[in-house]
Amino acid sequence: MNASSNNDEIINSDSTKALLLPLSLYVKQTVELYLSQLSGHDAVGLHAMVISEVEKPLLETALEHSGYNQTKAAKALGLSRSTLRKKLDQYGIS
């Protein structure tokens, strides 16, 4: 997904227009909030934490969207099926 996508609006369930913010803004705001709550402590392993927090729901959603067909989910994600299976094992997703 491109943060500068031309798709700036979505239609919600009430058929009214709602602003669609790029995922990168949500990640930035959340990381800034996390860092602000460290109370002076150093952040450790921030990259791995953020990647795992984003990657697991991404994999779960791709699987749901594909009807739990791993081949289709892998294609949607741009991964090989074997890489998808490794990541599913890594996150304990069956």
C-alpha positions as CSV (number, residue, x, y, z in Angstrom):
1,M,0.0,0.0,0.0
2,N,1.3,3.4,-1.0
3,A,1.0,6.1,1.6
4,S,0.5,8.7,-1.1
5,S,-2.4,6.7,-2.6
6,N,-5.0,8.7,-4.6
7,N,-7.7,6.8,-2.7
8,D,-8.3,9.5,0.0
9,E,-11.9,8.6,0.8
10,I,-13.9,5.5,1.7
11,I,-17.6,4.9,2.1
12,N,-18.5,3.7,5.6
13,S,-21.5,1.6,6.6
14,D,-23.7,4.7,6.9
15,S,-23.0,5.6,3.3
16,T,-21.2,8.8,4.3
17,K,-17.7,9.7,3.3
18,A,-14.9,9.1,5.8
19,L,-11.3,10.1,5.5
20,L,-8.9,7.2,4.9
21,L,-5.5,8.0,6.5
22,P,-2.4,6.1,5.3
23,L,-1.4,3.2,7.5
24,S,2.0,4.9,7.9
25,L,0.4,7.8,9.9
26,Y,-1.2,5.4,12.3
27,V,2.1,3.6,12.8
28,K,3.9,6.9,13.3
29,Q,1.4,8.2,15.8
30,T,1.4,4.9,17.7
31,V,5.2,4.7,17.8
32,E,5.4,8.3,19.0
33,L,2.9,7.5,21.8
34,Y,4.8,4.4,22.8
35,L,8.1,6.4,23.0
36,S,6.5,9.1,25.0
37,Q,5.4,6.6,27.6
38,L,8.8,5.2,28.2
39,S,9.4,7.7,31.0
40,G,13.1,8.3,30.1
41,H,13.9,4.7,29.5
42,D,15.7,3.7,26.2
43,A,13.6,1.9,23.6
44,V,15.0,-1.6,22.8
45,G,14.0,-3.8,19.9
46,L,11.6,-1.2,18.5
47,H,11.9,-2.4,14.9
48,A,11.2,-6.0,15.7
49,M,8.3,-5.0,18.0
50,V,6.6,-2.8,15.3
51,I,7.1,-5.3,12.5
52,S,5.6,-8.1,14.6
53,E,2.7,-5.9,15.7
54,V,1.9,-5.1,12.1
55,E,2.8,-8.4,10.4
56,K,0.7,-10.8,12.5
57,P,-2.7,-9.0,11.8
58,L,-1.6,-8.5,8.2
59,L,-1.2,-12.3,7.8
60,E,-4.4,-13.1,9.6
61,T,-6.4,-10.6,7.5
62,A,-4.9,-11.9,4.2
63,L,-5.8,-15.5,5.3
64,E,-9.3,-14.5,6.2
65,H,-9.7,-12.5,2.9
66,S,-8.5,-15.5,0.9
67,G,-10.9,-18.0,2.7
68,Y,-7.9,-19.4,4.5
69,N,-6.4,-20.5,1.2
70,Q,-2.6,-20.1,1.8
71,T,-1.7,-20.0,-1.9
72,K,-4.1,-17.1,-2.5
73,A,-3.0,-15.4,0.7
74,A,0.6,-15.7,-0.3
75,K,-0.1,-14.3,-3.7
76,A,-2.0,-11.3,-2.2
77,L,0.9,-10.6,0.1
78,G,3.5,-11.0,-2.6
79,L,5.2,-13.9,-0.7
80,S,6.0,-17.5,-1.7
81,R,3.7,-20.0,0.0
82,S,6.7,-21.5,1.9
83,T,7.6,-18.0,3.3
84,L,4.0,-17.5,4.3
85,R,4.0,-20.9,6.1
86,K,7.2,-20.0,7.9
87,K,5.7,-16.7,9.1
88,L,2.4,-18.4,10.1
89,D,4.5,-20.8,12.2
90,Q,6.5,-17.9,13.6
91,Y,3.4,-16.1,14.9
92,G,1.5,-19.3,15.9
93,I,-1.2,-18.9,13.3
94,S,-2.7,-22.1,12.1
